[in-house]
């Protein structure tokens, strides 16, 4: 029991000794820093020490224009005095005028601007809708097929003493031929109006030729299609025949070279 007491007392004494050594070292370091950096006291000079005495006032050199010349003579190495600058003319051009500004023509370009080459060839128009025989519409563009006379859907024809709506029948036949397939047209350059006249083809077949061959269009005077119109008239096709809606007659047939070509299939002339 006594041995344990001595061990505990020795440990406490060692801790106290170590603490005392640390405290003594800290005090010594603080005293050394204080001695190395003494406190600075800002002293304010007394302005009365700088007052000029009567003897010093007489010795002062007066500031007159002649003084600079005297100084220059005494100091030959002194640089020349800077010339005076007039602030009103600083930064202004040599010739100042109050006349208004004059616009001049721009100079010619150093090189010719590059012009984008326009792809030559027909324009492909998608999803055509026939509004009459020989008149098709693409969105906001109405196109008249070139080479034939404009037809109206309200046209009527006489056959066997009966009147029948040949204009509507011609439009229906034209729609059945188109079937909303894309057509290729030679549109006039620079024409961006709501209507135009152009020649168009579908699957290699000219639309004007197809209409004339089936009797659903009248060629313009002097056209090469007049012979085809005479053949359709002799065969009593289209406008020159009977009402094709009469079931007593043989159903009319059309010469469609594009049969077998799907709507999404590529056309031979595109």
Secondary structure by P-SEA (a helix, b strand, c coil): caaaaaaaaaaaaaaaaaaaaaaaaaaaaaaaaaaaccbbbbbbcccccccccaaaaaaccccccaaaaaaaaaccccccccccccccccccccccccccbbbbbbcccccccccccccbbbbbbcccccccccbbbcccbbbcccccccccccbbbbccccccaaaaaaaaaaaaaacccbbbbbccccccccbbbbbbbcccccaaaaaaaaccccccccccaaaaaaaaaaaccccccccccccccccccccccccccccccccccc
